[in-house]
Amino acid sequence: MRILFLSVPTGQGHHQTCKALEAYYAGMENVECRTLDVVDNVAPFLGEALSEGYILSTKVTPGMYGKFYGMAEKRDVEKTPSLSYLIKMILNKKLFRVLKEYDPDVIVATHVWAAIAISYLRRKHPIRAKMVAVITDFTVHPFWEDVDIDYYITATELLEYQAVKKGYALEKVKPFGIPINPKFANKVPKEEARKKLGLKDKFTVLLMMGSMGYGSSTMRNIKRLDKMAEDIQIITVCGNNKKLKLRIDKMKKNKQIINYGFTHEVDLLMDAADCIITKPGGLSTSEALAKNLPIIMLDPIPGQEDRNAEFMLNNGAAMSISEFFTVDEAIYQLVHHPYRMERMKENMKYIAKPNAAKEMGDFLLEICNEKK
């Protein structure tokens, strides 16, 4: 069985989804996986521009990105030309040659642009592969109505109504969850995790800035936590932001702050923590849900992360800090009123999909065998 994963370089979540599924198939002799960065490999002149453009729009001009997202949500699909036309034109011929050469049994798109491209190609050319798309947020966001393939993997059953509104037949919607690395399905006892990391056994706050390592209020939030009277320790993960890591390393501290740059031990850090403060990205939220780790959300990128935050709040699975509900108040509530954490943990159990990679991986094998 050959599986071709198609991704796009807008953040790391889409690539990580591919890696999570590849990790599940590791060691299976009858499965061959290949991941293709659609833009870098098919239209390389767009690769850097797209990646840099995404970082610019979400970091420097998030308001503009949010307005574009809102306009896309409100557009009339039948009457309004969309970005999908440009995607089809750019990716059409070269992507088809790649598909013809590799001849996969299943194609998995982890980004809407890749899904648009393959659904268009199948209308124009004979492609025997089954086609599956993974929606990597807790919302069915704009442009998915331009996709017509075999199956859609969603984060939860609670997105069924949105999917139907987009025009999908319910039998095509599979709420396996967003595939995350299988190691997040395992949980190390809190005391053991802290011992492995050389941490004290006390209330622990994990603050993660995502793979790109930014958050507009990061230093302000760290300083607020550092000034609290409560006996807590703080773990910070700066991702690829070396300047931010250096600033935290050099700051005068009242508390123990364990400061990481990029790390492969996020699963263990989550096991050691009592709560996580993070941007509401689809993948990081799914990982925290799998670990049943209470989430305090901050700095959502206007657009899909706003929708992720709404989803989590509406389902009682997270808190969200703001100008009027600051991070130190949120932590104070969790330390002194444990029922706040217990309520979140209970609600998170209904949404969490720790075995999403396995369930989706088995499903891909199943539909492949059906073809034979």
Order of alpha helices (4+ residues) and beta strands (2+ residues): beta-alpha-beta-alpha-alpha-alpha-alpha-beta-alpha-beta-beta-alpha-beta-alpha-beta-alpha-beta-alpha-beta-alpha-beta-alpha-beta-alpha-beta-alpha-alpha-alpha
